[in-house]
Amino acid sequence: MHSGGLGDLGSSSIKDALLLAVAMEDIDHIPPEFNDLARFVICAVNVVARRAEGNGFSLFVYSEAPIPEGKPLGFTRVAHMQDGHGDVFGRVVLTSRDANNGSSIAVGGTSVDACMNRLESLGLDDRLTVIWDGHARSATVYPNGIANLDDYSRFLVPKSDAKDLTQDEVCEVLDIAYNDNLKTPTGRTAKLWHKGTLVSTAEDEIERHLKGQIAMFFAGRQRPIRVLSQTNTAAGRTDLILMQRSSGSGPKLCGVVELKVLRGPEAKDYEATTEAISQGHYYRKELELPFATVALYDVFDPPKDDAAPLLLGQDAEQLAHVRVRRFAIFSSPKSWRDAKLDSAA
């Protein structure tokens, strides 16, 4: 456990103080730890995800210049996109990291091919691009532009109503983040290995990735979700706290997600699981949260995805209030292929 700046407060006061600390902030505000490119991606998705008419294609291209040099004709100004203004569907939108003001031009077609052809014709195929497909409710990010089609990440952004965030939804986004961007070495966006060795900051890398993925997944909610990481309280230092705008005016705490990287052997993994369950249970109780989820990321070779062996003999009361998930993270394409062969045998 880590002591924090709210360490002298009682449990109810901890919760009240934590809410007060963020109550004056805009819950839509992008946390400062995201760099400019990450902010751009999240803000671009925010522009389209909550619009009722968002069924078509939109292309957002990162640019500090409102109009591409040498090609000014055909572009029109688009402003205050974060407030729902401006025509962005069926258009290429040039905008900076906050995706609020910029310029746009019509795609000239209704297919993905038409979108990509348009980017090429404008000489924008080598810039960070977010392609929003409103029919699939997905945002596909090309960090180096569509000139490199093999380098991309795809994020689902489902529609949602004004209901409270649930633990099932959090587990759903954990599954999507794992399957799309963490499980296989070729699809991974979190940098976990360097020259075959697990980096010392593996937990931080996974946490950073999940924070962005959760923010993206819930971008379309009518009542926005915010993710707070490494929050110091008297209950300890939480990994991820999920906060949602309430039906009134202020934010409310929805749940906590605790992360652990399992490095083996099994005995140490069991101890790490015990610690994570205890922390999740304690945070949930002290902060009066609706739920606590533990996400275990197994990087031992070969990794496992079955949490059951790690739950045998754990505190029954704590397990009654904490949901535990285990994800196998493969270190190399060979490890991934071998696991697939073993499962097929």
VOBA-1610 file (N, C-alpha, C; in pm, whole numbers, padded with zeros to 5 digits, always signed):
BEGIN
Met+00083-00119+00000Met+00000+00000+00000Met+00087+00126+00000His+00040+00228-00067His+00111+00356-00070His+00027+00460+00002Ser+00087+00536+00090Ser+00014+00645+00153Ser+00004+00760+00056Gly-00102+00841+00069Gly-00120+00949-00027Gly-00156+01078+00039Gly-00183+01178-00043Gly-00210+01311+00006Gly-00340+01322+00084Leu-00429+01220+00072Leu-00554+01223+00144Leu-00550+01130+00264Gly-00430+01097+00310Gly-00410+00992+00407Gly-00469+01016+00543Asp-00499+01138+00584Asp-00550+01164+00718Asp-00703+01167+00723Leu-00767+01135+00613Leu-00913+01145+00609Leu-00976+01009+00632Gly-01099+01009+00685Gly-01173+00886+00697Gly-01226+00841+00563Ser-01289+00720+00558Ser-01328+00663+00428Ser-01429+00750+00355Ser-01534+00800+00425Ser-01633+00885+00358Ser-01568+01015+00312Ser-01478+01069+00395Ser-01409+01192+00358Ser-01314+01170+00242Ile-01256+01051+00234Ile-01167+01017+00121Ile-01245+01029-00009Lys-01361+00965-00010Lys-01443+00967-00131Lys-01485+01109-00166Asp-01532+01183-00065Asp-01576+01320-00088Asp-01461+01407-00139Ala-01341+01389-00079Ala-01226+01469-00119Ala-01182+01435-00261Leu-01189+01306-00296Leu-01150+01264-00430Leu-01245+01323-00534Leu-01374+01321-00502Leu-01470+01381-00593Leu-01449+01532-00603Leu-01423+01593-00488Leu-01403+01738-00487Leu-01281+01777-00570Ala-01179+01692-00568Ala-01055+01722-00639Ala-01077+01732-00789Val-01179+01665-00839Val-01202+01667-00984Val-01334+01734-01020Ala-01413+01770-00920Ala-01546+01825-00948Ala-01539+01956-01028Met-01429+02030-01008Met-01416+02157-01077Met-01357+02141-01217Glu-01318+02018-01251Glu-01260+01994-01383Glu-01369+01948-01479Asp-01345+01968-01606Asp-01434+01916-01709Asp-01406+01767-01722Ile-01509+01683-01703Ile-01486+01540-01709Ile-01450+01495-01851Asp-01478+01582-01950Asp-01436+01553-02087Asp-01290+01589-02112His-01228+01656-02017His-01090+01702-02034His-00997+01583-02054Ile-00906+01593-02152Ile-00811+01486-02179Ile-00697+01496-02078Pro-00667+01390-02004Pro-00562+01397-01902Pro-00428+01443-01960Pro-00350+01518-01883Pro-00226+01577-01934Pro-00119+01475-01970Glu-00128+01351-01916Glu-00022+01254-01946Glu-00029+01200-02088Phe-00141+01223-02159Phe-00147+01183-02298Phe-00070+01283-02384Asn+00014+01231-02475Asn+00088+01322-02562Asn-00004+01378-02670Asp+00051+01467-02753Asp-00032+01536-02851Asp-00102+01441-02947Leu-00031+01336-02989Leu-00090+01245-03087Leu-00202+01162-03024Ala-00183+01119-02899Ala-00289+01044-02831Ala-00410+01133-02805Arg-00384+01257-02768Arg-00494+01353-02747Arg-00574+01371-02877Phe-00504+01382-02987Phe-00569+01400-03117Phe-00664+01285-03147Val-00618+01162-03125Val-00700+01045-03156Val-00827+01045-03071Ile-00813+01066-02941Ile-00929+01065-02851Ile-01024+01180-02885Cys-00968+01298-02909Cys-01053+01414-02941Cys-01125+01396-03074Ala-01058+01336-03172Ala-01121+01312-03301Ala-01242+01220-03286Val-01227+01116-03206Val-01338+01024-03183Val-01450+01094-03106Asn-01413+01180-03012Asn-01515+01254-02938Asn-01604+01337-03030Val-01545+01389-03139Val-01621+01474-03231Val-01740+01399-03289Val-01720+01272-03326Val-01823+01200-03400Val-01904+01102-03316Ala-01846+01052-03206Ala-01907+00939-03137Ala-02042+00970-03074Arg-02065+01097-03035Arg-02190+01131-02968Arg-02291+01197-03060Arg-02259+01209-03187Arg-02353+01272-03280Arg-02455+01169-03328Ala-02580+01209-03326Ala-02687+01118-03363Ala-02678+01076-03510Glu-02621+01163-03594Glu-02616+01134-03738Glu-02487+01065-03779Gly-02411+01012-03682Gly-02277+00962-03711Gly-02269+00826-03775Asn-02340+00802-03888Asn-02337+00671-03952Asn-02242+00662-04070Gly-02186+00775-04114Gly-02101+00771-04231Gly-01954+00767-04195Phe-01872+00800-04295Phe-01727+00804-04276Phe-01682+00946-04245Ser-01583+00956-04156Ser-01512+01082-04132Ser-01364+01050-04124Leu-01282+01136-04182Leu-01137+01118-04177Leu-01076+01238-04109Phe-01004+01215-04001Phe-00936+01321-03928Phe-00785+01305-03948Val-00722+01409-03998Val-00580+01408-04027Val-00510+01508-03937Tyr-00409+01462-03867Tyr-00337+01549-03773Tyr-00255+01652-03850Ser-00280+01779-03818Ser-00207+01886-03885Ser-00215+02013-03801Glu-00101+02076-03781Glu-00101+02205-03713Glu-00139+02317-03808Ala-00136+02288-03938Ala-00176+02388-04039Ala-00320+02360-04080Pro-00406+02461-04085Pro-00546+02437-04116Pro-00570+02394-04261Ile-00480+02428-04350Ile-00495+02392-04491Ile-00361+02340-04540Pro-00356+02226-04611Pro-00228+02172-04657Pro-00158+02268-04752Glu-00030+02283-04733Glu+00050+02378-04811Glu+00039+02349-04960Gly+00010+02453-05035Gly+00004+02441-05180Gly-00128+02388-05233Lys-00222+02349-05146Lys-00349+02295-05191Lys-00465+02362-05116Pro-00479+02493-05127Pro-00581+02562-05047Pro-00722+02550-05102Leu-00737+02521-05231Leu-00869+02527-05293Leu-00954+02408-05251Gly-01079+02434-05225Gly-01173+02328-05192Gly-01192+02305-05044Phe-01102+02357-04961Phe-01114+02340-04816Phe-01199+02452-04758Thr-01281+02416-04662Thr-01362+02516-04592Thr-01336+02505-04442Arg-01357+02613-04373Arg-01334+02617-04229Arg-01437+02532-04155Val-01392+02462-04052Val-01481+02391-03962Val-01438+02427-03820Ala-01535+02464-03736Ala-01500+02516-03603Ala-01592+02459-03495His-01537+02457-03373His-01610+02415-03253His-01670+02274-03271Met-01589+02184-03326Met-01636+02047-03349Met-01668+01974-03220Gln-01594+02003-03112Gln-01618+01934-02986Gln-01755+01967-02928Asp-01815+02078-02972Asp-01948+02116-02926Asp-02057+02070-03022Gly-02019+01990-03121Gly-02117+01936-03214Gly-02140+02018-03338His-02060+02125-03358His-02077+02210-03475His-01993+02157-03592Gly-02028+02202-03710Gly-01950+02170-03828Gly-01993+02041-03896Asp-01980+02038-04028Asp-02012+01920-04108Asp-01885+01836-04121Val-01883+01717-04060Val-01761+01635-04060Val-01780+01501-04128Phe-01903+01462-04158Phe-01926+01330-04218Phe-01910+01337-04370Gly-01843+01235-04423Gly-01813+01234-04565Gly-01706+01334-04602Arg-01622+01372-04505Arg-01522+01474-04528Arg-01387+01435-04467Val-01281+01491-04524Val-01147+01486-04467Val-01131+01612-04383Val-01098+01594-04257Val-01086+01707-04165Val-00942+01721-04120Leu-00884+01836-04148Leu-00750+01868-04099Leu-00764+01944-03968Thr-00701+01894-03864Thr-00716+01960-03735Thr-00598+01924-03644Ser-00582+02001-03537Ser-00469+01980-03446Ser-00509+01887-03332Arg-00431+01886-03226Arg-00445+01783-03123Arg-00579+01784-03052Asp-00645+01899-03042Asp-00772+01907-02972Asp-00892+01883-03063Ala-00870+01867-03191Ala-00977+01836-03288Ala-01099+01924-03265Asn-01075+02052-03255Asn-01186+02145-03232Asn-01207+02238-03352Asn-01098+02295-03404Asn-01106+02384-03520Asn-01012+02334-03628Gly-01046+02361-03753Gly-00960+02320-03863Gly-01025+02351-03995Ser-01004+02265-04095Ser-01065+02281-04226Ser-01100+02144-04280Ser-01192+02141-04377Ser-01237+02012-04429Ser-01266+02021-04578Ile-01270+01904-04639Ile-01301+01892-04781Ile-01375+01761-04801Ala-01467+01757-04898Ala-01548+01638-04920Ala-01462+01521-04968Val-01500+01402-04922Val-01429+01280-04966Val-01460+01252-05111Gly-01586+01262-05150Gly-01622+01234-05288Gly-01658+01090-05311Gly-01696+01018-05205Gly-01736+00879-05217Gly-01786+00827-05084Thr-01838+00706-05085Thr-01898+00651-04963Thr-01833+00519-04921Ser-01712+00492-04967Ser-01645+00366-04932Ser-01509+00397-04869Val-01452+00296-04805Val-01318+00311-04747Val-01217+00341-04857Asp-01231+00274-04971Asp-01140+00298-05083Asp-01146+00444-05127Ala-01267+00500-05134Ala-01282+00641-05174Ala-01213+00731-05074Cys-01223+00698-04944Cys-01156+00777-04840Cys-01006+00776-04859Met-00951+00658-04881Met-00805+00646-04895Met-00756+00710-05023Asn-00833+00695-05130Asn-00795+00760-05256Asn-00793+00910-05241Arg-00887+00963-05164Arg-00893+01107-05142Arg-00771+01156-05066Leu-00731+01081-04963Leu-00612+01119-04887Leu-00488+01119-04976Glu-00476+01019-05061Glu-00361+01012-05152Glu-00361+01129-05248Ser-00478+01164-05300Ser-00485+01274-05397Ser-00449+01407-05333Leu-00470+01418-05203Leu-00438+01542-05132Leu-00296+01543-05078Gly-00223+01434-05098Gly-00087+01426-05045Gly-00083+01412-04894Leu-00188+01352-04836Leu-00198+01340-04690Leu-00186+01195-04644Asp-00132+01109-04729Asp-00131+00966-04696Asp-00020+00927-04599Asp+00066+01022-04559Asp+00174+00988-04466Asp+00155+01053-04328Arg+00035+01105-04301Arg+00010+01171-04173Arg-00080+01086-04084Leu-00065+01104-03953Leu-00151+01037-03858Leu-00297+01059-03896Thr-00371+00950-03911Thr-00508+00957-03959Thr-00600+00870-03874Val-00718+00923-03844Val-00824+00847-03779Val-00941+00837-03876Ile-00978+00714-03912Ile-01092+00692-04000Ile-01208+00641-03916Trp-01314+00719-03910Trp-01433+00681-03835Trp-01535+00616-03929Asp-01575+00494-03896Asp-01679+00423-03970Asp-01802+00417-03880Gly-01899+00503-03908Gly-02016+00513-03822Gly-02105+00390-03825His-02102+00315-03937His-02184+00195-03945His-02130+00087-03852Ala-02000+00073-03847Ala-01937-00027-03760Ala-01908+00027-03621Arg-01929+00159-03602Arg-01895+00226-03475Arg-01749+00198-03439Ser-01660+00215-03536Ser-01518+00188-03512Ser-01432+00304-03557Ala-01320+00322-03487Ala-01219+00420-03525Ala-01090+00344-03553Thr-01041+00358-03676Thr-00915+00292-03714Thr-00807+00398-03723Val-00700+00377-03649Val-00593+00475-03637Val-00472+00427-03715Tyr-00426+00509-03809Tyr-00302+00483-03885Tyr-00198+00583-03837Pro-00110+00541-03745Pro-00016+00638-03686Pro+00080+00700-03785Asn+00112+00628-03892Asn+00202+00680-03994Asn+00131+00704-04126Gly+00000+00719-04120Gly-00077+00744-04240Gly-00115+00617-04312Ile-00204+00629-04410Ile-00250+00512-04484Ile-00145+00460-04582Ala-00034+00532-04595Ala+00075+00481-04678Ala+00131+00353-04618Asn+00109+00332-04488Asn+00152+00210-04421Asn+00028+00141-04364Leu-00039+00061-04447Leu-00166+00000-04408Leu-00150-00111-04306Asp-00029-00165-04291Asp-00008-00273-04194Asp+00008-00221-04052Asp+00026-00092-04036Asp+00047-00031-03904Asp-00080+00044-03865Tyr-00165-00022-03789Tyr-00291+00041-03750Tyr-00343-00020-03621Ser-00434+00051-03556Ser-00507+00001-03441Ser-00654+00033-03463Arg-00740-00062-03424Arg-00884-00043-03444Arg-00953-00042-03308Phe-01041+00056-03288Phe-01110+00072-03161Phe-01261+00077-03183Leu-01333-00003-03108Leu-01479+00000-03113Leu-01532+00106-03016Val-01633+00178-03059Val-01693+00283-02977Val-01845+00263-02982Pro-01899+00178-02896Pro-02042+00145-02905Pro-02131+00261-02863Lys-02254+00258-02912Lys-02353+00354-02867Lys-02391+00320-02723Ser-02434+00418-02648Ser-02480+00391-02513Ser-02580+00497-02470Asp-02661+00460-02372Asp-02758+00556-02321Asp-02701+00623-02196Ala-02787+00677-02116Ala-02742+00753-02001Ala-02732+00669-01873Lys-02725+00537-01888Lys-02722+00451-01770Lys-02586+00458-01700Asp-02583+00405-01578Asp-02458+00399-01503Asp-02365+00296-01565Leu-02236+00324-01556Leu-02134+00231-01602Leu-02142+00102-01520Thr-02126-00014-01586Thr-02132-00142-01518Thr-01999-00215-01526Gln-01982-00313-01437Gln-01861-00394-01439Gln-01854-00479-01565Asp-01968-00525-01614Asp-01969-00605-01737Asp-01913-00523-01854Glu-01946-00395-01860Glu-01894-00311-01967Glu-01744-00293-01954Val-01696-00279-01832Val-01551-00266-01810Val-01480-00394-01853Cys-01538-00509-01820Cys-01477-00635-01862Cys-01480-00650-02014Glu-01585-00598-02075Glu-01594-00602-02221Glu-01480-00524-02286Val-01452-00403-02236Val-01345-00324-02295Val-01210-00385-02263Leu-01194-00452-02148Leu-01069-00522-02118Leu-01046-00634-02220Asp-01154-00706-02255Asp-01143-00813-02355Asp-01105-00757-02492Ile-01171-00648-02530Ile-01144-00589-02661Ile-01000-00537-02667Ala-00957-00469-02562Ala-00819-00417-02559Ala-00720-00531-02571Tyr-00748-00641-02505Tyr-00658-00756-02511Tyr-00657-00819-02650Asn-00774-00849-02702Asn-00781-00920-02830Asn-00731-00836-02947Asp-00757-00705-02942Asp-00720-00620-03056Asp-00575-00570-03049Asn-00526-00542-02928Asn-00400-00469-02921Asn-00297-00521-02821Leu-00327-00629-02749Leu-00231-00677-02650Leu-00189-00822-02669Lys-00281-00906-02717Lys-00257-01050-02718Lys-00142-01092-02808Thr-00146-01050-02934Thr-00045-01094-03029Thr+00065-00990-03043Pro+00189-01035-03057Pro+00301-00939-03071Pro+00286-00845-03189Thr+00228-00893-03300Thr+00216-00807-03418Thr+00110-00700-03401Gly+00010-00725-03314Gly-00096-00628-03296Gly-00079-00540-03175Arg+00031-00559-03103Arg+00046-00490-02975Arg+00088-00345-02995Thr+00021-00256-02923Thr+00060-00116-02924Thr+00136-00079-02797Ala+00115-00154-02689Ala+00193-00132-02568Ala+00331-00195-02587Lys+00438-00120-02557Lys+00574-00168-02578Lys+00621-00243-02454Leu+00610-00377-02459Leu+00636-00458-02340Leu+00770-00529-02342Trp+00824-00556-02460Trp+00952-00625-02470Trp+01052-00542-02550His+01177-00549-02509His+01285-00485-02584His+01397-00586-02600Lys+01422-00625-02726Lys+01524-00725-02759Lys+01503-00853-02678Gly+01378-00896-02671Gly+01346-01021-02606Gly+01334-01016-02456Thr+01354-00900-02394Thr+01348-00886-02248Thr+01230-00798-02209Leu+01156-00844-02109Leu+01042-00766-02060Leu+01091-00635-02002Val+01029-00524-02042Val+01071-00394-01991Val+01030-00380-01846Ser+01105-00301-01771Ser+01079-00284-01628Ser+00949-00208-01603Thr+00903-00136-01704Thr+00782-00054-01690Thr+00660-00121-01752Ala+00659-00255-01756Ala+00551-00326-01825Ala+00414-00290-01770Glu+00400-00284-01638Glu+00270-00250-01579Glu+00227-00109-01619Asp+00323-00017-01620Asp+00292+00121-01659Asp+00249+00128-01805Glu+00316+00048-01890Glu+00281+00047-02032Glu+00139-00005-02054Ile+00105-00114-01984Ile-00029-00170-01997Ile-00132-00072-01943Glu-00102-00010-01829Glu-00194+00086-01770Glu-00219+00204-01864Arg-00111+00254-01923Arg-00124+00367-02016Arg-00211+00327-02135His-00186+00207-02188His-00263+00161-02302His-00411+00145-02266Leu-00438+00083-02152Leu-00577+00060-02112Leu-00650+00190-02088Lys-00580+00287-02031Lys-00644+00415-02004Lys-00694+00478-02134Gly-00610+00475-02237Gly-00652+00528-02366Gly-00763+00447-02429Gln-00753+00312-02418Gln-00854+00225-02479Gln-00991+00244-02411Ile-00990+00255-02279Ile-01116+00275-02207Ile-01177+00410-02244Ala-01092+00513-02250Ala-01141+00646-02288Ala-01204+00643-02427Met-01142+00569-02519Met-01193+00558-02655Met-01325+00481-02659Phe-01330+00368-02588Phe-01446+00280-02590Phe-01571+00352-02540Phe-01553+00435-02439Phe-01667+00503-02378Phe-01686+00646-02430Ala-01621+00679-02541Ala-01629+00815-02594Ala-01769+00851-02638Gly-01851+00751-02670Gly-01985+00780-02720Gly-02091+00787-02613Arg-02055+00777-02488Arg-02156+00778-02382Arg-02218+00916-02364Gln-02348+00917-02339Gln-02415+01044-02313Gln-02367+01106-02183Arg-02334+01022-02086Arg-02274+01070-01961Arg-02128+01028-01962Pro-02037+01119-01990Pro-01896+01084-02015Pro-01830+01011-01900Ile-01731+00929-01938Ile-01649+00852-01844Ile-01510+00915-01842Arg-01453+00922-01723Arg-01314+00964-01712Arg-01236+00860-01634Val-01111+00838-01674Val-01026+00740-01608Val-00915+00812-01534Leu-00905+00788-01404Leu-00799+00846-01323Leu-00698+00737-01290Ser-00571+00764-01313Ser-00468+00664-01285Ser-00377+00709-01172Gln-00324+00608-01098Gln-00228+00632-00991Gln-00278+00741-00896Thr-00399+00720-00842Thr-00460+00817-00752Thr-00428+00781-00607Asn-00364+00872-00535Asn-00328+00849-00396Asn-00447+00876-00303Thr-00479+00778-00221Thr-00583+00793-00119Thr-00535+00720+00006Ala-00608+00735+00115Ala-00573+00664+00238Ala-00590+00513+00220Ala-00670+00474+00121Ala-00688+00332+00093Ala-00571+00277+00012Gly-00480+00361-00030Gly-00366+00319-00111Gly-00362+00396-00241Arg-00274+00353-00330Arg-00264+00418-00461Arg-00330+00328-00565Thr-00444+00371-00612Thr-00520+00290-00706Thr-00455+00293-00844Asp-00479+00189-00923Asp-00429+00188-01061Asp-00521+00272-01149Leu-00646+00227-01166Leu-00741+00301-01249Leu-00874+00315-01174Ile-00917+00438-01153Ile-01050+00465-01100Ile-01134+00520-01213Leu-01256+00466-01227Leu-01347+00510-01332Leu-01449+00606-01272Met-01467+00717-01337Met-01556+00822-01289Met-01652+00859-01401Gln-01775+00887-01364Gln-01878+00920-01463Gln-01955+01043-01419Arg-01991+01123-01515Arg-02077+01237-01483Arg-02211+01183-01435Ser-02258+01232-01323Ser-02384+01183-01266Ser-02501+01242-01341Ser-02622+01195-01306Ser-02742+01249-01370Ser-02766+01393-01327Gly-02699+01434-01216Gly-02703+01573-01174Gly-02592+01650-01241Ser-02514+01723-01164Ser-02411+01808-01224Ser-02269+01759-01198Gly-02248+01686-01089Gly-02112+01649-01052Gly-02075+01508-01094Pro-01948+01470-01077Pro-01904+01335-01111Pro-01934+01236-01000Lys-01935+01107-01034Lys-01951+01001-00935Lys-01848+00893-00963Leu-01799+00827-00859Leu-01704+00718-00874Leu-01780+00590-00908Cys-01732+00519-01010Cys-01804+00401-01059Cys-01737+00270-01021Gly-01605+00265-01019Gly-01536+00141-00991Gly-01387+00158-01001Val-01316+00050-00969Val-01170+00052-00972Val-01120-00071-01046Val-01012-00055-01120Val-00945-00165-01190Val-00802-00172-01140Glu-00764-00287-01086Glu-00627-00310-01041Glu-00556-00400-01140Leu-00432-00365-01175Leu-00355-00439-01274Leu-00235-00506-01207Lys-00206-00627-01252Lys-00085-00696-01210Lys-00024-00768-01329Val+00108-00760-01341Val+00181-00837-01441Val+00236-00962-01373Leu+00198-01079-01424Leu+00243-01207-01369Leu+00367-01252-01445Arg+00477-01263-01372Arg+00605-01297-01435Arg+00649-01440-01405Gly+00570-01515-01323Gly+00607-01650-01284Gly+00714-01648-01176Pro+00737-01762-01114Pro+00662-01887-01127Pro+00524-01876-01064Glu+00451-01989-01065Glu+00311-01986-01021Glu+00296-01942-00876Ala+00391-01980-00790Ala+00380-01941-00648Ala+00384-01789-00632Lys+00472-01723-00706Lys+00480-01577-00698Lys+00358-01514-00763Asp+00309-01578-00868Asp+00187-01527-00933Asp+00069-01534-00836Tyr+00065-01639-00756Tyr-00042-01655-00658Tyr-00035-01542-00555Glu+00087-01512-00509Glu+00104-01402-00412Glu+00061-01269-00472Ala+00099-01246-00597Ala+00062-01121-00664Ala-00090-01111-00680Thr-00154-01224-00707Thr-00300-01226-00720Thr-00367-01195-00586Thr-00313-01255-00479Thr-00366-01229-00345Thr-00359-01080-00313Glu-00246-01019-00344Glu-00228-00876-00319Glu-00328-00793-00399Ala-00346-00828-00527Ala-00436-00752-00614Ala-00580-00763-00567Ile-00622-00883-00527Ile-00759-00902-00479Ile-00781-00822-00351Ser-00683-00828-00261Ser-00693-00754-00135Ser-00702-00604-00161Gln-00619-00553-00252Gln-00623-00411-00284Gln-00756-00372-00345Gly-00803-00450-00443Gly-00931-00420-00507Gly-01046-00418-00407His-01046-00517-00317His-01151-00525-00216His-01144-00405-00122Tyr-01025-00369-00082Tyr-01007-00258+00011Tyr-01048-00125-00052Tyr-01006-00102-00176Tyr-01043+00022-00244Tyr-01194+00031-00259Arg-01256-00080-00299Arg-01402-00080-00319Arg-01474-00046-00189Lys-01426-00105-00079Lys-01492-00084+00050Lys-01470+00058+00101Glu-01345+00102+00100Glu-01313+00232+00158Glu-01368+00348+00076Leu-01371+00333-00056Leu-01420+00441-00142Leu-01566+00424-00179Glu-01630+00317-00125Glu-01772+00292-00147Glu-01804+00284-00296Leu-01728+00200-00365Leu-01742+00186-00510Leu-01837+00071-00544Pro-01908+00080-00654Pro-01999-00029-00694Pro-01927-00159-00727Phe-01804-00151-00782Phe-01735-00275-00819Phe-01584-00256-00820Ala-01514-00370-00814Ala-01368-00373-00828Ala-01332-00488-00921Thr-01241-00463-01012Thr-01198-00564-01109Thr-01047-00576-01105Val-00998-00699-01104Val-00854-00725-01109Val-00821-00784-01247Ala-00728-00722-01317Ala-00683-00771-01447Ala-00539-00819-01434Leu-00519-00950-01453Leu-00387-01011-01443Leu-00332-01033-01583Tyr-00212-00981-01610Tyr-00151-00996-01741Tyr-00029-01087-01729Asp-00044-01210-01780Asp+00057-01314-01764Asp+00159-01304-01879Val+00284-01275-01844Val+00389-01262-01945Val+00491-01375-01934Phe+00468-01472-01843Phe+00558-01586-01829Phe+00545-01674-01953Asp+00654-01736-01994Asp+00653-01817-02117Asp+00644-01966-02083Pro+00537-02036-02124Pro+00421-01984-02197Pro+00319-01923-02103Pro+00253-01816-02143Pro+00155-01751-02055Pro+00024-01830-02049Lys-00053-01805-01943Lys-00180-01875-01925Lys-00293-01773-01912Asp-00415-01818-01944Asp-00530-01729-01934Asp-00636-01779-01836Asp-00607-01887-01766Asp-00703-01945-01671Asp-00675-01890-01531Ala-00769-01812-01478Ala-00750-01753-01346Ala-00784-01849-01233Ala-00856-01957-01261Ala-00906-02046-01157Ala-00798-02097-01061Pro-00681-02144-01111Pro-00579-02193-01018Pro-00530-02087-00920Leu-00534-01962-00960Leu-00487-01854-00873Leu-00592-01810-00773Leu-00714-01859-00789Leu-00822-01820-00698Leu-00847-01922-00589Leu-00790-02043-00603Leu-00808-02147-00502Leu-00747-02102-00369Gly-00829-02107-00263Gly-00780-02072-00131Gly-00776-01923-00102Gln-00818-01840-00197Gln-00822-01696-00171Gln-00937-01663-00077Asp-00931-01546-00016Asp-01033-01504+00080Asp-01170-01499+00012Ala-01264-01577+00063Ala-01395-01590-00001Ala-01473-01459+00002Glu-01463-01386+00112Glu-01536-01260+00122Glu-01485-01160+00021Gln-01353-01155+00005Gln-01296-01062-00092Gln-01335-01102-00234Leu-01330-01232-00264Leu-01365-01279-00398Leu-01511-01253-00431Ala-01595-01244-00328Ala-01737-01218-00351Ala-01760-01077-00405His-01661-00989-00387His-01678-00850-00428His-01579-00806-00536Val-01489-00895-00575Val-01386-00860-00673Val-01389-00960-00787Arg-01399-00912-00909Arg-01393-01000-01026Arg-01251-01004-01079Val-01200-01125-01106Val-01061-01144-01147Val-01056-01199-01289Arg-00976-01134-01374Arg-00955-01179-01512Arg-00806-01201-01535Arg-00773-01302-01617Arg-00633-01334-01648Arg-00615-01336-01799Phe-00513-01266-01847Phe-00488-01254-01991Phe-00346-01301-02023Ala-00334-01383-02126Ala-00203-01433-02170Ala-00141-01336-02270Ile-00024-01284-02236Ile+00048-01190-02323Ile+00170-01262-02380Phe+00175-01275-02511Phe+00281-01351-02577Phe+00398-01260-02614Ser+00517-01312-02591Ser+00638-01231-02608Ser+00690-01228-02751Ser+00649-01325-02832Ser+00703-01333-02968Ser+00602-01401-03059Pro+00616-01380-03189Pro+00527-01450-03283Pro+00536-01602-03268Lys+00656-01654-03239Lys+00672-01799-03222Lys+00592-01849-03102Ser+00600-01777-02990Ser+00525-01814-02871Ser+00375-01816-02900Trp+00330-01720-02975Trp+00189-01712-03013Trp+00149-01828-03102Arg+00234-01861-03203Arg+00203-01971-03294Arg+00203-02104-03220Asp+00301-02124-03131Asp+00309-02250-03055Asp+00184-02269-02969Ala+00136-02160-02908Ala+00017-02169-02824Ala-00105-02206-02907Lys-00115-02152-03028Lys-00227-02184-03113Lys-00222-02331-03155Leu-00101-02381-03184Leu-00086-02522-03222Leu-00122-02614-03107Asp-00080-02577-02985Asp-00110-02660-02868Asp-00260-02666-02842Ser-00327-02552-02857Ser-00472-02548-02832Ser-00550-02625-02937Ala-00494-02633-03060Ala-00562-02704-03169Ala-00539-02854-03161Ala-00432-02894-03089Ala-00400-03038-03083Ala-00503-03115-03001
//
